[in-house]
Amino acid sequence: MITNPVLETKYKTQRQLDEEAKHDVTKYVENSHKITLEVEKYYGFEFKYGSPQGEGGEGREDQPKSA
């Protein structure tokens, strides 16, 4: 596997989040989302997310609702 310091930090962070969530993917996503909201508030900006269909760039409120 190819690696570098940036990827090593990414892998370490992912392992830490996984351990905090006790290997529960739902909790992992909830924790990640909470951190994202905290970063947005702290730095005063909002992340924009694309849609799975590739319509992209709209904000979370504009995302299509999944069935």
N, C-alpha and C positions, 0 to 999 in steps of 0.2 A: 504494500500500500504506500502510495506517495504521501509524504507528510512535510510540513514546515511549521514554524512557530505559530503562525496564525491558525492553522488547522489543529495543532495540538491544543491550543487554548479553546477552540470550538469544541473539540471532543471532551475536554475536561469539564467544560460548562455543561454539556449535554449529560455527561455521567452524573454530575452533581444534581442537576434538575431531576434526573431519573431516580436517584437515591432519595431525594426529598419527597418525590411523589410515590415512593415505595413501589416503583415499577408499574404504576397505574397510568395508562396513557391519557385518560380523561383528566386526572389530577395534574399530570405533566402539562397538558395544554392549558388548563385553568391557571396554573402557576405562571406559565410563560406569558399568558395574556395579561395577568395582573402586573407582572414586571414591565411589560410593554406599556401599559397605561401609566405606571409610575414614571417611566422614562419620558413619555410624552408630556406629562404634567411638569416634571422637573425642568425639562429643556424648552417647554413652551411650543411644541409643534405636534402635528398629528401624522402618524404613518398612514399611507394610502395602500390599500390592498387591491389586487386584481381579482377578477372572478375566475372560477374554474373554467368558464367558457371562453376566457381570454378577452372579455370586454374591458377589463382592467381600469385602474386608476380612479375609481369612484370612491368612496369612503366606506367604512363598515356599514353605515345606515343604508347605503344604496345597493348592497349586495343582494342578489336574488336569494329568496328563501328556498332552502332545500326541502324536498318532500319527505 
